[in-house]
Every structure is written in C-alpha cells, then in structure tokens.
Amino acid sequence: MALVDELIADWKGRKASLRCGEVAAGLMLLGFVVKDGKSPGHKTYSHPGLQDFRGASWNCGHGKNPEILTPYVVKIVGVLKQYRDELA
C-alpha cells in the first residue's frame, strides 16, 4: 500500500484525534512544504510537484502539539484523495 493510501486510511479513521505534528510530518513525507502561517497555530502547506494545487492551510489550535479540528482533517484528506495518483 502506498504511503498516501496509508495516511488517507489512518487519518479518516482518527479524524478527531490527530495531532498537528503528525499531520505536518505526514504531509512532508509526501513532498508537501509545511510552513507556519501568519497567525499563531496556523500552518500552510503546498506541493511543488502538484501544478494545480495552490496550497491550503489548517489551524493547530493552542498548546503543545494540539489536536486538529475534524473539518481541517477532512479537508486535508480530501486534498490527498484528489491528488492521490500524483502523490503515489
């Protein structure tokens, strides 16, 4: 199973308990560039190899390695599904 498929399956099953660091690390393993956003707790991600993907962001919340809100996880998983073939 390709890494992208593993992350999709894992993150779909743990939508309410994913930590900011886990998502950032997983995205970077897939070649995404993860950066701090303008506001505290915000992260942005882009991928130099995906020409149609302009980038997106999520909010990590507060505290050390907090859980990400479910809507952000759903959005990130949607991006991975959309570009699955290019990421595999």
N, C-alpha and C positions, 0 to 999 in steps of 0.2 A: 504494500500500500504506500502510495506517495505521501510525503510529509504534508502536503496541502490537504489531502483527504483525511489524514490523521487529525490535523488541527481542526478541520471543519467538524468532524465527528465528536471530538473531545469538547470543543467549545460550545457546540449545540447542546450537549448533554449537561454542561456546567454553566449555563448562562448566568445564573445568579451567584456564582461563587468564584469567578475568575478574578485574578489579581492583576493589577496594572503591569507589574514586571513580567508576568507570564505572557501577556499579550504582546508586549513590546519585544520580548525575546523571540517569540514565535514568528512575529512578522519579520524581524530582522533575519531569521534563518531562511525565510522565503525570499530575501533580497530587498525587502522594503527598507526605506530610510525612515527611522523614527526620530523625531525631534521634540523638544519641549515647545509648547505653544506660547502665546503671548501672556496668557493668564496662568497663574499657579494651578498646577494639577492637570492642565490641558496638554495633550500630546497630538502631534500631527504625523501623518505617515504618507509616503509617496513611494513610487517604484519606478526607477529609471528605465526598466525594460517593458513597461506597460504604457504604450503610447496614448491610449485612450483614457487612461486613469490619471486624473488631475490631482488626486490626493484627497484625504479626508482627515477627520480628527475624532478624538474622544476625550472625555473628561475622566481623570483618575480619581477625582474627589479629594478628600483631605486625609492626612495621616501618612504613615509609612506603608507603602505598597498596598493601598486600599483596594477593595473590590470595585469592579467596574459595573455601572448600572446596566441592567439587561438590555435596554434599547441600543446601547452602544455595541454590545456584543453581537446582537442580531445584525446590526449594520455592517460590522467587520466581517462576520461570517458571510453575509451577502456579497461583499466585495470578493472574498476568497472563492465563493461559488462562481461568480461572474467571470473571474479570470483564471479559473481552475486549470484549464488546458495550458495557458501560458506559464503558469507557476509550477506545473508538474514536471 
